[in-house]
Each structure stands twice: as C-alpha cells, then as structure tokens.
Amino acid sequence: MKRYIKNFLFSAVAVAALSLAACSDWTETESLEINYPSLEEQNPELYKQYLQALRDYKAGEHKVVFVSMDNTTSAPAQRNEHLTTMPDSVDIICLMNPDNLHPTLAGEFAKVREKGTRVIYNIDYNAIEKLWEKVLADEEANKPEEPAAPDTPEATQDEGGEGGGEGGGEGEPTPEEELELRFLEFCRQQTVSQLNLCAKYGYDGVQVNYTGRAPQAMQEEEKAQYAARQEAFFSNVKTWSGANSGKVLVFQGNPQNLIDKSVLGECDYIVIPALTATSADKMSFAVLMAAVEDVPTDRFVIGVTTPSLTDLSDESGYFSGYEADGKTRVRATKGAAQWVVSPASGYEKLGISIANAQNDYFNLTLVYKNIREAVDILNPAPKN
C-alpha cells in the first residue's frame, strides 16, 4: 500500500516539474507573487485517487502513528500550527488545548479527514486537580476576615456546647469530608464539560490522561478516597464512551494505577508514556510495568516526544546512542519506531505516540523529517 501511495506522489512530482519547466524561457526580472499549484489543483483526479489510497492504507493493518500538538487557541501564525501540514500518513492528531479553537484550525478538521486522519483532544485528570487547588487558593485569598468573637461565658458555651465543635452533629460530614465531596462534584462537572467539547467542535474522539499513584502501598482510608476520585473521573468517561461508539477513546498514562480498570476495555489504544526513556530496554520495562492483571495487552502504543526547541539541557526526545556518524544523537521517535517493530512476548505493540510534534516541523531538507522517518520504519514500503 505504501508503494501505491508513493507512486501517486512520484506522478505528482512529475506533473509539477513539467509545470515549472514551461516557465524556463521567462527571463524578465520582476517582483511577482508566485503561486505554486498543488497536486489537487494540477490533477484533481490523481489527487482523489491518492486520498482514497491513503484512507485504504489507514483502514488496513499497519502500525499507527499519533502526534500531539500544543496548539494555540489564536489564529495559526506559523506553518507548524496547522493540522494540514502534518504528514499525510499520520493516523491521529491530538490537540492539547481543545477549547476556544480558532475557526481556521477547526476548519481544517474536514481537510485532514479526507486523508483518513482523525482529530482528538486531551483531557488530563491532573489538570483538574490543579484547577481545584487554584479554586481553593482563590477562595482563601478572597475570604473576608471574621470579626473577633466576644469574650463572654455565653459565647464560650455556644462554641463548645451541644452541636458545636469541628465535626458537627452525629452523622454529618466533617469539614474535611465536606471538602472532599465538593471536589468529587467539581471533578464530575469538569469531566463532563470537557467531554462535551467533542460534540461542540466535532472532534473524532478523546484521549484521557491519568498518571495516578500505586494503590498497593496506600492505607485503607487513603485508598478509598483515591478510588472515589477515580470513579468521579472515569464514570463519566465510560458513560460518554457508551453514548459515542463511533468515536475514538484513548487512555494515556499508567493503567496499573487504576483500581477499577474496566474503562480500559473500552479504549481503542493504551498509550504508555516513555518520554524519558533513553533505550529500548527502558521502553520494554515501562510496558511490562503497565501490563498487570486486568490491563488489556493487545493495544499498547509507546509515547515519546520530540526534543525541546528552547531548552537545550532537556534530554527528552533523545536516546542515549548515536547515529552512524558518531555525532548525531538518535531521536526517540526513531528509537521508539525500531522498538515497536521488534519482537515482543506477552503484549502487542500497535504504534507510537509523538508529543510536541510541532517541534519537528523545522528542517531545511524535509518538514517533519523525524516523524516521517519513524513512519517509514513502522510501515516500510514493500520491496520487490
């Protein structure tokens, strides 16, 4: 199938070359706006066949490639901020800032769908907890000062008498319990609100991100609170999934930290983050840690990232080895792709997920060069 697609691309390049050759006798020097016609404009029928070949390829058996974009909510100002510049062979684009989408970006959903690419968005449980902490901090900062209580026997008796004290009446929740109940309701509201973005903007699905902690070492009271918080988040995810059977559902994080793992059975993919892994062995270890009882092992995707463009000290995005020249660091995208196509025992490796894909756009020879290299490793063209 990849050979079929590449044949279309070769034909398209030939058409473009002929178009440019027709202008070779034009020697007059002028300041002109040059509009290079696209394949779609030059040969609509060929482009139509190419799109069908792409869709057939993605609908068939192959290693999947996810990319995530730290998208802007304002008008896209650079080429790497557009969905349409992503490599055609990408299966899923995940937006990290799903709300307040600019109409330009929302309008590109239909364009990439023509290529069989689906657009989903990220919902992060940790972000909900951080937002709750901000709510509490704002409440504390805006709380009015309480007037000093009168120092009288009556006041003292009222404060310590029947019905007073920290715990309230018998059977009533303590302040700590009341605060936890407030959080659970806040979590449910936030989860539902974010799930509703799928219909609002016409996404093709959602990715739920959950890291969590190992419940095995928790005391019973802490574990009960931990389970209640998971339920407040994932119960709505499962309800949404049941009502949206045609949508993609992806779990990203540490599935071994879920007490109730039933939601994983409804997920199309389970992304295991390995953003700091510097070798194939460390990727294998991350997956083996996740492959505990009740975690489906037939849908694993390994998560890596592109290198940072601003922080040169950040090692994420690189393996520890070097390329054949002995100077160039091996990119995690390449190392992960090679790991995916290597044999595995006890679990299936369906593909890779690449965070901060927009960083890979800038290359003098080929935009998204490293992502394209990973795709070629995962799904090589058949040889004669």
Buried (B, 14 or more C-beta within 10 A) or exposed (E): BBEBBEEBEEBBEEBBEEEEEEEEEEEEEEEEEEEEEEBBEBBEEBBEBBBEBBBEBBEEEBBBBBBBBBBBEEEBEEEBBBBBBBBBBBBBBBBBBBEEBBEEBBEBBEEBBBBBBBBBBBBBBEEBBEEBEEEEEEEEEEEEEEEEEEEEEEEEEEEEEEEEEEEBEEEEEEEEEEEBEEBBEBBBEBBEEBBEBBEEBEBBBBBBBBEBEEBEEBEEEEBEBBBBBBBBBBBBBBEBBEEBEEBBBBBBBBBBBBBEBEBBEBBBBBBBBBBEBBBBEBBBEBBBEBBEEEBBBEBBBBBBBBBBEEEEEEBBBBBEEEEEEEEEBBBBBBBBBBBBEEEBEEBEBBBBBBBBBBBBBEEEEEBBBBBBBBBBBBBEEEEE
